[in-house]
Amino acid sequence: MPANIETSPPGLDLDHLRDHLAEYDLAGGPLAAEVIHGGKSNLTYLVRDGERRFVVRRPPLGHVLATAHDMGREYRVMTALRDTGVPVPRTYHLCEDAEVVGAPFYVMEYVEGGVPPATPAIEAKLIDILATLHGIDPAAVGLADFGRPEGFLERQVKRWKRQLEASRSRELPHIDALFARLAAAVPATQRHTIVHGDFKLGNTLIADGEVRAVLDWEMSTLGDPLTDLALFLLYGDFDGLDTGGAQTGHTPSGELAERYARGTGLDMSRLGWYVAMACFKLAVIAEGIYFRHTRGLTVGEGFDEVGDHVAPLVAHGLNALQSQEG
């Protein structure tokens, strides 16, 4: 339900937002807003001013892990990809002044669409979009300095271990063993590209069978493209992970990997390591959400079961490594 026009939803002061946006001719009269549910990280709001509607994104309430909720990063990459073959919403405004609504935020286009159940046709289109993204020259779209691609995988392993320690509040069997095995067998990156960081059906908007927008670029950077592929495949194979409302995939992950390989020319022989890394990353993210939920710092529904995914993800990751080694 939309928020009352005189009431600000959690994390978004509508009076301050209206005054700020009026300075840039982005809003007119009083604002009404509602939280768009589905995401479990950054907060997303649909905002109306009586004539227009747009989307506002800001970091979650409390316990924000370092570098994990960078509004400027999301805004920059979507702006850069506007005229490429990767569908993204148009971006309108970035505010890095935390005094306006309590945190940095940005404003973007409202795109019509939803997240239907996975179908082979939709999965194929998403794989093709991922291949397109990984074929873009970062320098050609102004993103040559968007990350430090050299040593990307090694830093990822260490980074998610640090994030785990920042959110660790209970016993997590075997997660340290998964980390150790990942750190001991990091593959060589074949190509450095723009990576989304959380590419999945639940982070898209689809209408009439077409992908209208790819959303949630908060973890995007320059790095190893197979991290994106492995995460996408994991969401399809692992029931219940994609909390955006999507279902597990219908196309076997091997067929999707082959389609991606044809589109990019990349070698899939070490894909098991990347799947295990995706398991570790999602387990850490789930644990961070669990941590915030237990402290009453989440907004929306569906958070109470997120922590239950951690142990199965760790087991799946260890199995992926074992299968590749075997």
N, C-alpha and C positions, 0 to 999 in steps of 0.2 A: 504494500500500500504506500502511496506517496506520503511524504511527511506533510504535516500541516504547514500551510504557507507561513505561519508565524513561528514554527518550531524548527530548530536546526537538528539534523540527524547527528548521531555520534561522530565526532571527528571533523565536522564541517560547520563552521559558523557562517550561516547564510547572510547575516547582516554585513559582516566584514567582507565576505566573498562578493556580495553585490556591489559594495562600494569600490572594491578593487577592480572588478571587471568593468564597471562603468567608466573607469579612467581609460580603458582601451576599447570602448564601444562594443563590448562583447555581451553586455546584458543591459536590460532596460529596467523594468519595474521589479516588484518583490519577487523573490525566488522561492520555488518549491523544489524539494529534492527527496530522493529515496535511494537507499543502498541497493546496488545491483548485486544480488547474491550469486554465488557460484565460486568466486575466487576465495582463496584462503590465505592470501598474503596482503598485497596492497589493497587499499579500500577504493572502491569504484562507486560513483554516484551518478545517477541520471538527474540532471538539473534543468528546470524550466523557468522561463521568465514571463510566461504568458503568450509569447509569440514564437520563441525559439526553444530548442532543447539541445543540450550538449552534455558531454561527459567530463567529470572531474575525477582525477586520480591523485591519491595521496598515500603515504606510508601507513602501515598499521599502527594501532594505538599501543604505545609502550613497548619495551623490550625489542628494539629494532637492532638487528645484527648489523655490524659494520659492513658497508658496501652492498648490502642485500636489497635495499629499497631506494635506489638512486633515481629520483624523478627526472633529473636532467638527462640521464642516460637513456631512459625510455623515450623521452621527447626527442632527443637528438636522432636516434636511429630511425624512428618512424618518420621524422621529417626528411631524412636522407633517402629513405626507400620510397618516397611518395610516387615517383615517376618510373619505378622499376616494375618488373613482372610480379613482385610480391605485394599482395593487397594489404594495405594498412589504412587506418582512419587518417583523415587530414588533421594536422595539429594546428592549434590556434594560439596558445599562450603558455609560457612556463613562468612560474613564480617560485623563486628560491628563497623568498623571505618567509621564514617560519612564523612570523608574527601575525600574518594575515588570517590563517585558519588553524594555526598550531603546528604546521609542518609544511615543507615545500609541496607544491602540487602543480599539475598542468591541466590544460583544457584541450579537449579534442572533439572531433566530429562524432555525433551519434550515428551509428551504422545499424540499419535494420537487419535483423537476422537472429538466428538462434543456434543451438547445438543439438542437432538431431542425432539419433543412433547412428553408429558407424555402418557404412555400406562399402562394398568393394569400390564403387565409383568414387565416393568421397575420399577413401583412403588413397586411391591412386592419384587424385588431384592434390592431396596434401603432400604426398611423396614428391610429386612434380614441383610443387611450390618450394619444398625444401631443397630440391636439387637446383632450382632457379636461384634461391637465396645464396647457396654455396658456390654458385657460378659468378656472382657479382664481384667485380674488382672493388675492394673497399676504397681505394684511392679515387676511383671514378665517381663515387658518390659522397666524397668528402669525409670518409671514415678511416683514412690511413692511420690516424693516431688514436683510434677507438679502443685499442687494447695493446697488450704486449704479447704477441703470438708466440715468440720464442719461449720455450719452457712452459707453455700453457698447461699441458697435462700434469706435469709435476706440481705446478702451483695449484691446480684444481684439487688434486688429492690432499695436499696440505691445507688448502683453504677450507674444505669441507670437514676436515678433522678439527680445525680451529672452531668452526661453526658448531660442530657437535659439542665441543667442550664448553662453549658459551651457553648451551641449552641443556646440558646433561643434568638431570635431576633424579634419575632412577637407574637401576641396573639394566644394561642393554647387552644381553649375551651375544657373543661372537662378532659384535660390530667392530671391535678392535682388531680381530683376526682378519676381517674383510679389508680393513684399512691397510694392514701390514702386507697382505698379499697384493693389493693394488699398487702400493708404493714400490714393491720389489720387482714389478714386471711392467713398467710403463712403456708402451709402444712408441715408435717414432711416428711423428705426425707427417702425413703425406702432403697435405696442403693446408695453408692458413686461410681462413675465410671469415666472413661475418657469421656468427652463430647466434641463434635465438636464445638458447639456454633452457627453455621449457616448452618445446614445440610439441603440441598435442591437439587433438580434436577439441577439447574443452577450452582451448585458448584461441578459438576461431569463431567467427560468425558466418553462418551459412544460410542462404535463402535460395529457393528454386534450384537446389542442387549445385549451386555455385558457392565457392568460398569468397565471401565479401570482404573479410578482414582477418588478419592475423593480429592477435592482441598480446598483451602482457610481455613486453620486451625488457622487463626490469633486470634480467640476468644476461642480456646480450653483450657480446664483446667480439674481439677477434681471437680465433682459436681453431681447434680441431673440429671439422664438420661432423666427424663420426660420433661425437658426443651428442649432437642433435638427433641423428638417426637412431642411435641406441635408445635414447630416452623415448622417442616416438614409438619405437617397437615395444619397449617395456610397457608403456601405457596400454598398448593393444593386447599384450599377452597376460597382463596382471590385473585381474578383476578388482574393481573398486578403487583404483588409484586416481582415475581422472574424475575429480570431484566437481568438474564443471558441468556434470549432467550427462556426459557422453558414456557410451557403453564400450566394452572391449571390442577389438577388431574382428572382422570376418575374414580378411585376407591373411593367410599364413605369413608370419614375419619373414620367413625366408624368401617368399615371392616379393614382398615389399623391398627387402634389401637388394634383391637382384634388379628390381626396377630402378632403384636409386643408383646402383652401381652402373647401370647402362646410361643413366642421365649424367653421371659425374665422372665416370672412369676410375673411381676409387676402388682399392683392394679391400675386400671384406674379411680377409683371413684372421684378423685379430679382433673381430667384432665382439667376441665373448668378453674380452677385457672391458670394452666400452659399455656393454650391458651391465657388467658388474659395477662399473663406476657409476652408471645411472642409478643402480639400486642403492649404492652408498649415499649418493647425493639426495635421492628422494627420502631415504630413511632419515637423514639429518634434517631435511626440511620438515618432515612429518613430526620429528621430535621437537623442533622449534615451535611448530604450531601447537603441539601438545603442551609445551611449556607455557606458552602465552595463554592457552585456554584454562589451564589449572590456576592461573592467576587472574582470571576474569578480564583479560585484555584482548578478547576477540569480539568482533561484531558480526552478527548473522548466525546462520544455523549450520549444523553438520560438523562441528568441530570435535564433538565428544568421542568420535570413533577414529579420528585421524591417527592417534597414537598407536592404535592396534595394527597399523600397517608396518610398523618398524621391524618387528621380528621376521615376518614373512619376506620382506624386502632383503634383509640381510641373508636369509637362507637362499633366496633366489640368486643373489649375487655370488655367493660361494659356489652354488651349483653351476652358474655360467662359467666361472673360472675353471672349475673341475672338468666340465664338458670340453672346454677348449684345450686344456692340458692333456685330457684323456684321448 
